[in-house]
Amino acid sequence: PPRSARVGGRRASSRSPARPRGRAQLGMERHGAIGEMSFDLALWNLVIRPARSTYDAAQLGPSEFKVGDVAVVREDVELRTTRGGLLYCSHFLPKSLVQKRGPGGDLVRWPVVVYLHGNSSNRLEAGGVVGTLLTYGISLFCFDAAGCGLSEGEYVSLGWHEREDLSLVLDHLRSKVACGPIGLWGRSMGAVTALLHADRDPGLSAICLDSPFASLRRLAEDLAQSRYVWVKPPSWLVEAALAVVRMRVKALADFDIEDLVPLEHAKRSTVPAMFMHARQDTFISTAHSKQLYNAYAGQKQMITIEGDHNAERSQQAVNQAVGFFRRNFNMTGGSCSSTCGIDAAGAQQPAPVVSFRP
């Protein structure tokens, strides 16, 4: 690993270091606090200021390493948002694809999946999927959303402003001559971000949506009656809490929580989509993904998996998502199946794991 714990020349905070994917909190799931504070304050924390998960940049590991037999290079990038803050990003590429040229002398175009983390998480969350993607010859781009990890910014917005940051990332990738098909893989807030963006970007090849909510209002109403609230508030109190949070969010974070309705965007999106939801998720119920799936305008599929909202996704689930991207990237041919996590018959095999350093 590099001796200097810096990203783009900035020393990372070592306070409350983030944990590797599978043990890292995804943000919304830090929900035990809902029973310990007023409902409107809990909603406020959920919407724009959840606990910030910071880490040391050394946890990203070395800039060059191997996943099985695949040599990998990590390129760190800083991008400035339209709101003025810096996003700290990493692009993991199979080294064989960097500046590789085909028989005609043209650069070989590399496929890329952009991973979008949850609302109190960071780019380390991508550690659970990067190994499988790289083994298949798919590069991974991940970044700390504004207000998360090492990136600048005071607040998150559950997808509203994050979609503009995603647009900035996609513009950066598309400016590269060798950029090929692009997919989005989002979890929780990241899945909502992907949905809010996809209907205006039909050039995307595929999106994988892990545990999105259909609307923030519905999620708030669900939480009010869930086991995470010790005393169930009456409906009028939920409405009052939403009104208070709406006013404060408008003033401080410059968006209207009533506009956070991914369901409306699903009705207009035609990008091939995979919806994924854990059966035991009691924080954002599977009913949200089912409603989004039923309304989605494009090609779609839905899988339910074992675990809860915060559980590490199994290798089988990761394989299914990567297989979905490969099909939509037109990468299903060739002999890659013999060296990747899924064999020719589709059975699960052990896959290389990349663990960002704790």
N, C-alpha and C positions, 0 to 999 in steps of 0.2 A: 504493500500500500504506500501511497505517497507520504513523505514525512510531513509536508505542510498540509494542515487541515483547512484548506481554503478552496472556495469556489469562486472563480473569476476575481481572485485577489482579495475576497472578503473572508475574514475568519468566521467560521460557523460557531454558533453558540453551543456549548456543551450542556446547557441546562435542560433537564428533563429530556434526555436523548430518546429519540424514537427507537422503537424496536423493529426487528426484521419482520417482513410480511408473514402473517400467520399469527403473530402475537401483537402486532401494532393495532392500536385502536383506530376505528374508521371514523370516529367523530360523532356521528349521530348516535352511535351506540354507547356513548358515555351518558346513558340516560338514567342512571341511578339517582342523579341529582334532582330529577323532576319531582321526586317525592320529598325533597329536602328544602324546597324553595317555592315561592309563589308560582302559579302556573304561567303568568305572563313573563316572569323573569326566566323561567325555564325555556319558554318559547323564544325569548330574546337571545339566550345563549345558543339555542339550536340554530337560529336563523343566521345571525351575523357575527357572533363572537363566542364560538366554542373554544375549549382549551386548545391552545396552539401546541402542536407537536414539533419540537425542534430536534436537531441532531447535529452531530459533528460530520463535516463533509468527508472525513476519512472513512466513514461508514459506507461510502459509495465504492470503496475498494480501489484496486489499481486501475489505471487507465487502459491497460492491456492485460488480458487474461484468457483462459481457455474454458470452454464449456464442452466437455467431452473432447472431441477432435477438432472442434471449431475454434479458431483463434478469433478473439473479439477485441474491438477497440471502443473505448468510450470517449465521446467528444462532449465536453461541457460548454454550454452556451448561455449567454445572458440576453434576454429580450426585454425591451422597455414597452410597457403597456400604454394605451391611450390615456390612462389615468395617471401616468408618470412614474409608476413603480417598476422595479426590476423583477422579472421572473428568472429563477435559476433552474436550468434545464439540463438534461443529459440525453445523449443519443448513443445507443448501443448498436453497433453494426458488426456483422461478420467481416473480419479483416479482408477476406477474399473479395468482398464486394466493393471495397473502397478503391476508387479510381480504376476498377476493372473494365476492360474494353472487350467488346465482342469481335467476331471475325471481320466485320466491316470497319473496325476502328472506333465505333461509337461506344460511349460509356454504357456499361450495363446498368439498367435501372433497378434499384433495390426497393422492394416493398417495405412498408413501415406501418406499425401499429402505434398509435398515440394512446398512452395509458393515462386515465384521469382518476385521481384518487378521491377518497371521501373527505368530508368537511373538517375533520380535525386530524388529518393524516398528512402525508407528504409523499414524495416520489419514491421513498424506500418501499412503499407498498407494492411497487411493481416487481419486487424481488421474487414474488411467487410465480410470475409468468415469463420473466425474461429468458430463463434458460430454455424453456420449450420453444419459444418463438425463435431464438437464435439458432437452435438446432435445426429448425426447419428453413433457415435462410431468410428469416423475417427480422428486420431491424425493429428496435423498440425506442420510442421517444417518450420520455416522462419528464414531468416538471412539477415543482411546488407551486400550487395555485396561489394567487395573491392572498396575503394574510395567512399563509400556511408555510410550515417548514422554514426555509431560509429566504423565501421570497419576501419582497417588501409588501406593505399594505396592512391596514388595520382590521379590515372586516372581510368576511366571506359573504356570499349571497346565494348559496345553494343552487348555483347555475346561472343566475341572471347576468352578472358581470363576467363570470368565468367563461361564458360562451364567446365573449369578445376576446378574452385572452387566448382561448382555443383558436379563434380565427387568426390571431397574430402568429401562433405556432404553426398553423397550416400554411400561412403565407410564407413563413420562413422555410418550411420544408419544400414547398412548391417552387421556391426560387432556386433550388438546387437542380442542376441539369439531370442528375442521375436519380431523382426522386421518381419512384414508380407508384403503384396503387397504394392508397392510404385507407386504413381502417381506424376506428375509434373503439376503445375498450374502457368503459366507465363503470365505476362501482359507487352506489349510493349517490352522493352529490355529483360524482363524475358521470354517472349514467344519466342523470337529469341534464347536466351540461351538454352531453352528446345529443340528447333529444331536442334540446332548445336550439341546437345549431344545425342538425341534420336536414331539417326541412328547407333550409336556405342554401344547402350545399349538395346538390345531387351528384357532384363529381366524386363524392366519397364512394369507396368500393363496398364497405360493410361497417356495421356498428354492433358491438356486443354490449348489452345493457343489463348489468347485474344489480338487482334490487332498487330500481327507481321508484319514486312516488308519482302518483297521477296528478295530484295537486297538493300544494302546501296546506290549503284550508282543510282538505280531507284528512291529511296526515295529522294535523293539529287536533281535529275532532276525534280521530282514532286514539291518539295518545291520551286525550282527556279521559277516555273510558278504559284505558289499559291498566295492566297490573303495575305499571311504572309510576302511577300517581296514587299516593296513599289514600287521599280523600277525593272521590270523584266529583269534579265541579259540575254544577248544573249548566245547561246549554247557554243560558244568558251570560254566565261568567266566562265561558269559553269565547263567546262573541265579544265581550268586553275586553278580554285579554288580547284577542286578535286585533281589536281596534287600537289598543295602546301600542302593541308591537308594531302595527302598520305605520302609525304616526312616527314612532321613534326611528324605524328603519328608513322611512322616507327622508327624514331630516339628516340622518347620519350616513346612510349608505346609498342614498339616491336611487332607490327602486321601490316599487309597490309590490308587497307580498301577494296581493290579489292577482298579480300578473304571472305568478309562478304556477302555471298550469301546463305541465308537459303534455297532458292529454290532448290539448288543442294542436300542439306541434306534431304529435303522432298522427293525427288525422291528415296531415299535409306532407308527411315524409315518405319518399319512395326508395330510400337507400335500403338494401337488404339488411334485415335486423335479426339478431338472436336475443331473445329475452331470457334471462336466467334469474332464478329466485330460489332461496333456501326454504325448504318446507317448514322448518321450525323458526322462521323469522317472525318474531312477535313485535318487532319495532316498526318495520314497514311490512305489512302483511302481503302475502302472495296475491291478494285481491287487487292490489295496485298494478302489478305487472300484468295480471289477466285483463284488467280493464284497458291498459295501454295496448296490449297485444290485440285485443278485439277491435280496437279503433285504428290500429296502424294501417296505413294505406299501401305500403310496399310489401315486397316479399318478406316473409317472417316465419320464425319458428320460436317455440318456447320450451325450455326445459326446467324442471324443478330438481333441485339437488339437496343432498343432506346438509344439515348444519343450520346455524342461525345467522342473524344479520352480520355478526362480527366474526364468524368462524372462518378459518383458513379454507380456501376452496381446494377440493381434492384434486389429485393429478388427473383423475378421469374427467372432472369438470373442465379443467384447464385444457386437456386434450380436445374435448368437444368444441370449445371456443376456438382453439387454434385451427382445428379442422375446418370450422366454419369460415375463418378468414382465408385459409388456403384455397378453398373452393371458389370463393368470390375473388381471389387474386389470380385465379386460373393457374394454380400451382399443384394441381392434383396428380399430374403425370410424373414420370421419372422413378428413380429407385430410392427416393428419400425415405419412404416408409420403413425401409430396413434399418435405418439408423436413428429414427425419431421415436417419440413416445407412443405412437400407435402403429401396430404392425399392419400388414397388408389386409388382414381380416378385420381390423378395427379394434383388436384387443389391446387392453392397457399394458404397456411395458414401463419399466423404470425409466424415468427421464432425468437428464442432468438438472441439478438444482443449483441456483445461484443464490447464495445467502449474503446479503449485505451485512457488513460487520456490526455486531451489537456494541 
